[in-house]
Amino acid sequence: MISQVGIDIETVDGPVRITITPVNQPLPGGVFYSTGVYKLHDGPVGMGNIIFEEDMSDWRYDGIGELTYDEAAVVAEFIKNYKDPEGADPNLLQ
């Protein structure tokens, strides 16, 4: 994932629109390296990060009470399976 993306999930408090922002490291030559860290926001409110291990099989959520484990698992699965659209530009990250 190289650009922000939104996902609607059902939480114990009702439906929530989560914005997922990947933390990518720019490298020389215009290449971006995925750090495996994804910042989560509900509008302007930060909800913590989902952090993947190098092979994307294991992850952890560092938010404090914003999402349950099962809710974070829905977001982690979405991130793991997400494919960027053709022509996605990491320079357009907000």
Sequence and secondary structure as in RCSB ss.txt:
>XXXX:A:sequence
MISQVGIDIETVDGPVRITITPVNQPLPGGVFYSTGVYKLHDGPVGMGNIIFEEDMSDWRYDGIGELTYDEAAVV
AEFIKNYKDPEGADPNLLQ
>XXXX:A:secstr
  S EEEEEEETTEEEEEEEEEEEEEETTTEEEEEEEEEEEETTEEEEEEEE TTSS EEE  SSSS HHHHHHH
HHHHHH    TT  GGG  
